[in-house]
Amino acid sequence: MLDSAEYLKIFIGLVAVVNPLGAIPLFISMTGDEDAEQRRRTVNRVALAVMIILLVTLFWGELLLEFFGISIDSFRVGGGILILLMAIAMLHARTSGVRQTDEEAEESVDKESVAVVPLAMPLLAGPGAISAVILAAHKAGAFPHQLIIAAGIVALSLIVWAVLRMAPWIESHISATGINIFTRIMGLILTAIAVEFIANGVKGLFPQLAGG
């Protein structure tokens, strides 16, 4: 088990990776032709899908690494680089190609339902969030630790639900500049987290470096 400060750090990191506020412009554009009831159902499906994807990752993600013979330290370095790329894109107030390419965004506009793909996956619960959850799960092996992370994922899904439900109000009251400022702040936090992942992974792969 970790202390409360570590769990708070994990939760803030997940919020920064998912960045629901930064997804508002794409959410508005992808649901522009939906009425209020349809948009409400879309929001419910997005939040539920994000929760299911991350919970499945929490409890079975590490087994997947073992199946492919990937060490956790190698995954720390790879996941850290992936998150760092996302963070750099966020510092420039744009959506990373790791989450969604321009071609995928254009294709998604024509889909009947965009709740699960691409809004929940890969826009919100994408590779970066999945990597962060697997690495968080590995910080302690005890089942209570997993339950605390699971509670954080549920809380994160509620934040996603609340932000997307308020998306029209937020868009009308907060300028694009305001959303971009928030995205850049989350990107800065994410950069520090990514560097820590990479550093810990490198020390695990090369123990002699840790010995100084």
C-alpha positions as CSV (number, residue, x, y, z in Angstrom):
1,M,0.0,0.0,0.0
2,L,1.1,3.6,-0.7
3,D,0.5,6.7,1.3
4,S,-2.3,9.1,0.5
5,A,0.0,11.6,-1.3
6,E,1.0,8.9,-3.7
7,Y,-2.6,7.9,-4.5
8,L,-3.4,11.6,-5.0
9,K,-0.5,11.9,-7.4
10,I,-1.7,8.8,-9.3
11,F,-5.2,10.3,-9.5
12,I,-4.0,13.7,-10.7
13,G,-1.9,12.0,-13.3
14,L,-4.8,10.1,-14.6
15,V,-6.9,13.2,-14.8
16,A,-4.1,14.9,-16.7
17,V,-3.7,12.0,-19.2
18,V,-7.4,11.8,-19.9
19,N,-7.9,15.6,-19.9
20,P,-11.7,15.7,-20.3
21,L,-11.8,19.5,-20.6
22,G,-9.5,19.4,-23.6
23,A,-11.8,16.9,-25.3
24,I,-14.7,19.3,-25.2
25,P,-14.2,20.9,-28.7
26,L,-14.0,17.5,-30.4
27,F,-17.0,16.3,-28.4
28,I,-19.1,19.3,-29.4
29,S,-18.1,18.8,-33.1
30,M,-18.8,15.1,-33.1
31,T,-22.2,15.4,-31.4
32,G,-23.3,18.6,-33.1
33,D,-26.2,16.9,-35.0
34,E,-27.6,15.2,-31.8
35,D,-30.5,16.6,-29.8
36,A,-30.3,17.0,-26.0
37,E,-31.5,13.4,-25.2
38,Q,-29.1,11.8,-27.8
39,R,-26.2,13.8,-26.4
40,R,-27.1,12.8,-22.9
41,R,-27.0,9.1,-23.9
42,T,-23.7,9.6,-25.7
43,V,-22.2,11.2,-22.5
44,N,-23.4,8.2,-20.4
45,R,-21.9,5.8,-22.8
46,V,-18.6,7.6,-23.0
47,A,-18.2,7.7,-19.2
48,L,-19.2,4.1,-18.8
49,A,-16.8,3.0,-21.6
50,V,-13.9,4.9,-20.1
51,M,-14.5,3.3,-16.7
52,I,-14.8,-0.3,-18.2
53,I,-11.6,0.2,-20.4
54,L,-9.5,1.4,-17.5
55,L,-10.9,-1.1,-14.9
56,V,-10.1,-4.0,-17.3
57,T,-6.7,-2.5,-17.8
58,L,-6.2,-2.3,-14.0
59,F,-7.0,-5.9,-13.2
60,W,-5.7,-7.6,-16.4
61,G,-3.2,-5.2,-18.0
62,E,-0.1,-6.7,-16.2
63,L,-1.1,-10.2,-17.3
64,L,-1.0,-9.0,-20.9
65,L,2.5,-7.8,-20.4
66,E,3.5,-11.2,-19.0
67,F,1.9,-12.9,-21.9
68,F,4.0,-10.9,-24.3
69,G,7.1,-11.3,-22.1
70,I,7.4,-7.5,-21.5
71,S,9.2,-6.4,-18.3
72,I,7.6,-3.7,-16.3
73,D,10.7,-1.6,-16.5
74,S,10.6,-1.8,-20.3
75,F,7.0,-0.8,-20.2
76,R,7.8,2.1,-17.9
77,V,10.2,3.5,-20.4
78,G,7.9,2.9,-23.4
79,G,4.8,4.2,-21.5
80,G,6.8,7.2,-20.3
81,I,7.8,8.1,-23.8
82,L,4.3,7.7,-25.0
83,I,2.9,9.9,-22.3
84,L,5.7,12.4,-22.9
85,L,4.7,12.7,-26.5
86,M,1.1,13.4,-25.4
87,A,2.3,16.0,-22.9
88,I,4.4,17.8,-25.5
89,A,1.3,18.0,-27.8
90,M,-0.8,19.3,-24.8
91,L,1.9,22.0,-24.1
92,H,1.2,23.1,-27.7
93,A,-2.6,23.0,-27.0
94,R,-3.3,20.4,-29.6
95,T,-4.5,16.8,-29.7
96,S,-1.7,14.3,-30.0
97,G,-1.6,11.9,-32.9
98,V,-1.1,9.2,-30.3
99,R,-4.7,9.7,-29.3
100,Q,-6.3,10.3,-32.7
101,T,-5.1,11.1,-36.2
102,D,-6.8,13.7,-38.4
103,E,-8.0,10.9,-40.7
104,E,-9.7,9.1,-37.7
105,A,-11.3,12.4,-36.6
106,E,-12.8,13.0,-40.1
107,E,-14.0,9.4,-40.3
108,S,-15.6,9.5,-36.9
109,V,-17.9,12.5,-37.8
110,D,-19.7,10.2,-40.2
111,K,-20.3,7.4,-37.7
112,E,-23.7,6.9,-36.2
113,S,-22.4,6.6,-32.7
114,V,-19.1,8.1,-31.6
115,A,-19.4,7.3,-27.8
116,V,-17.1,4.3,-27.6
117,V,-14.9,5.0,-30.7
118,P,-13.4,7.5,-30.9
119,L,-14.5,9.5,-27.8
120,A,-13.9,6.9,-25.1
121,M,-11.2,5.1,-27.0
122,P,-8.7,6.4,-28.0
123,L,-9.5,10.1,-27.3
124,L,-10.0,9.7,-23.5
125,A,-9.0,6.2,-22.4
126,G,-6.3,5.9,-25.0
127,P,-2.8,4.4,-24.9
128,G,-1.5,7.0,-22.5
129,A,-4.2,6.4,-19.9
130,I,-3.9,2.6,-20.3
131,S,-0.1,2.9,-19.7
132,A,-0.6,5.1,-16.7
133,V,-3.1,2.6,-15.1
134,I,-0.8,-0.4,-15.7
135,L,2.1,1.4,-14.1
136,A,0.0,2.6,-11.2
137,A,-1.3,-0.9,-10.6
138,H,2.3,-2.2,-10.4
139,K,3.3,0.2,-7.6
140,A,1.9,-2.2,-5.1
141,G,0.7,-5.7,-5.5
142,A,-1.9,-5.9,-2.7
143,F,-5.6,-6.2,-3.7
144,P,-6.6,-3.2,-1.5
145,H,-4.2,-1.1,-3.6
146,Q,-6.0,-2.1,-6.7
147,L,-9.3,-1.3,-5.1
148,I,-8.1,2.2,-4.3
149,I,-7.0,2.7,-7.9
150,A,-10.3,1.3,-9.0
151,A,-12.1,3.9,-6.9
152,G,-10.0,6.6,-8.5
153,I,-11.0,5.3,-12.0
154,V,-14.7,5.4,-11.0
155,A,-14.2,9.0,-9.7
156,L,-12.4,9.9,-13.0
157,S,-15.3,8.5,-15.0
158,L,-17.7,10.7,-13.0
159,I,-15.5,13.7,-13.8
160,V,-15.6,12.8,-17.5
161,W,-19.4,12.5,-17.3
162,A,-19.8,15.8,-15.5
163,V,-17.5,17.7,-17.8
164,L,-19.1,16.3,-21.0
165,R,-22.6,16.9,-19.6
166,M,-21.6,20.6,-19.1
167,A,-19.7,20.8,-22.4
168,P,-22.2,23.3,-24.1
169,W,-22.1,25.5,-21.0
170,I,-18.3,25.3,-20.6
171,E,-17.8,26.1,-24.3
172,S,-20.1,29.2,-24.1
173,H,-18.5,30.5,-20.8
174,I,-14.9,29.5,-21.2
175,S,-13.0,30.7,-24.3
176,A,-10.8,28.4,-26.4
177,T,-7.9,30.3,-24.8
178,G,-9.1,29.2,-21.3
179,I,-9.3,25.6,-22.3
180,N,-5.9,25.8,-24.0
181,I,-4.4,27.2,-20.8
182,F,-5.8,24.4,-18.7
183,T,-4.6,21.9,-21.3
184,R,-1.1,23.3,-21.1
185,I,-1.1,23.1,-17.3
186,M,-2.1,19.4,-17.5
187,G,0.6,18.9,-20.1
188,L,3.2,20.3,-17.8
189,I,2.1,18.0,-15.0
190,L,2.1,15.1,-17.4
191,T,5.6,15.9,-18.6
192,A,6.9,15.6,-15.0
193,I,5.1,12.3,-14.6
194,A,6.4,10.9,-17.9
195,V,10.0,11.8,-17.0
196,E,9.6,10.0,-13.7
197,F,8.3,6.9,-15.5
198,I,11.2,6.9,-17.9
199,A,13.8,7.5,-15.1
200,N,12.4,4.7,-13.0
201,G,12.3,2.4,-16.0
202,V,15.9,3.2,-17.0
203,K,17.1,2.6,-13.4
204,G,15.3,-0.8,-13.3
205,L,16.8,-1.8,-16.6
206,F,20.3,-0.6,-15.7
207,P,20.6,-1.0,-11.8
208,Q,24.2,0.2,-12.0
209,L,22.9,3.7,-12.7
210,A,20.9,3.8,-9.5
211,G,24.0,2.9,-7.6
212,G,25.6,6.1,-8.7
